[in-house]
Amino acid sequence: MATPEEMLQTMISNMPEKTGNSLEEWKVIVKDSGLQKHGEIVKFLKGDHSVTHGFANTISQLYLKPDLLDKKPVGDNADEELLKGKDSIVDIFKKAKQQFEAIKGDVEFSYKKTYISLRTPKKQFAILQPSTKTRVDIGLNLKGVEPEGTVEAAGSWNAMVSHRVKLTDITQIDNHLSEWFQRAYDANC
């Protein structure tokens, strides 16, 4: 299955054929419109140019935030970027990441601006986020499974996951937590 980044690149490649203009041409059209809000741009593209919602949304997002196309750092450099100014949680983060690397199965680490999206070959099953200077958050996608112990309901923290673990001490990362990681992976294969 394609990653979100690959899907975006495919959409951009298909844009001239499907919409009549390349992304760069659409950016000029949006700039000339003078619109600056996402919803207004989407409405303009759909209404005045008959662009489908998916392409209108993509054009608007990439016009307003061109850095979304920037290459994300990978490996240790990306970890350093995520952990900048958060020295007290480096060991917690690295140990949690090692637990995800030890999962039985093919785990993809997709670096975002503030977290790592962890994916099975089919979809996201977890996120690893150095949230504050003193806490690493882990989100797990385990819909229909009751929270237990340090694994709590995600609530409104992040809509992409159903469960959340707040790590403030390296000793919280144990075999029990590793079992939850594997369970989330298996449930999303």
N, C-alpha and C positions, 0 to 999 in steps of 0.2 A: 504494500500500500504506500502511496506517495505521502511524503511529509507535508505539513502545511506550507513550508517554503517552496517545495516543488509544485504544489497545487497553485500557488500564487504565480510562479513563473509560467506555468502552463496557461493560466488565465491571461497574463500579460501578452504571451505569444499569440494567443487566439484573438486578442482584442481587435486588431485591424480587420480580420475576416468577419467577426461577429458584430462589430459596432460601426465599422467604416472608418475608424481612426485608430492610430497607435496611441499608447499611453501618453507619449510626449505631445502629440497633437491635441489630445483631450485636456492635458494640463494647460495648454495655451487657450483653449476655448473656455475653460473654467476661470482662468486668470482674467480674460477679457470680460467675463460676466460680472466681475467685482464681488462675487459671493465669497464669504469667509467661514460659513458654518456648515458642518457636515450635512445636516438634514436639508438645508437649503440647496446645497450642491446636488445631492441625490435627487431631490424633487425636480430641479432644473434639468438634469440629465435625462431623467425618466420622462418628464413632461414635454420639454422642448426638443429633445433629440431622440426620443423613443428607445433609450438604452434600457436594457433589463436591469432589475434591481441589483443583482449580483455584480454586474459590471459597474453600475453607477456607484455602488458602495465602495468597490475597490478603487475606482478612479478618485473618488472623494478622499478616501483615506490616504492614498499615496500622494495626492496633491497637498493635503494639509500636513502630512507627516512623511516627507520623502525619505527620512532616515530609516523607515521600515524596510527599505530595500538594502540597507547597509549590511555587509557581511558581519555576522556575529563572530567574536573570537571563539576558539575552540580549546579544549583541554585545560591545562593548568592556567593559561593566560585568562581564560574565561572565568575560572574559579576565582582567580585573584581579583578580577573586575567585580564579580558579585560580592566578594568579601572585603572590598576596599573600605577601610575605616571600622571594620568589625573584627578586630584581632582576637577578641575574647571568645569568639564562637568558631574560629577556624578549625579546631580539633573536632568539635561536635559535627560541623558540616562535613568534614572529610571522612569521619567514621560513618556517618549516615550515607554518604555517597558510596563508600566501600560496600555497605550492606546492599545497596541497590545493584552495584556491579556484580555481587555474588549471587544474584537471583538466577535460578535455573530457567533459562530462556534467553531470547534475543532482546535485550533492552537497548533502546535508542535514547541517548541523552540529547535533547534539543534545547540549546541555550536560548533563553529569552532575556529581556532587559534586566529583570529583577529576580528571576528564578530559573530552574531547569525543569522542563517538561519531560517526564519519563514515559516512554511509549512502548507498547508491545508492537508486534508487526501490524496489528490492526488499529489500535487507538491508544490514547493517553490513559495511563492507569495511576499515575502519581505525579506530584510536584514536590520539588525540594527547593525551599526558599529561605535564604538568610534574611529574616524579616527585620530584626533590630540588632543592636550591638550586643544584646544578651540572649537572643532567642533565634533558633532555627525552627521553621514550621515545615511540616510534611503534610501534604494532602493526599488522600487515597480515594480512589474511585471504587467504592464497594456498596453500591445501592442495594437496599434491602437487608443489610447486615447490621445487627445491633452493635453500637459502640461498646467498648469494654476497657476498663483501666485507663491508661494514658491515651488510648485511642478514643477520641470523643467525636460527637457529631460536628460537622464543619459549620453548620448553621449558615449565617450570612457572610462568613469569612471569605469563601471563594466558591462561586457557583459551579466551577468545573469539577469539584470533588464532593464526596459525601462525608468523609471523615477527615479529622485533623489531629495531628500530634504536635504538641508544643515542647520543644527540646531546649532545656536551659542547662543541662549537665550531661556530660559524656556517658555517665553510668545509666542514663535512661535508654541508651541504645544497646539492647540485649537480644537474645535469641527470640524472645516473645515478640519483639517488634519486627525482627526479620521475618518471622512467620506471617505477620500481617502484610508485609511488603510482598511476599511470595503469593499470598492469598489474593491480593489486589491484582497482581500480574496475571495469575491464572484466571481470574474472573473476567479479564478484559482481552483474552486471547481469541 
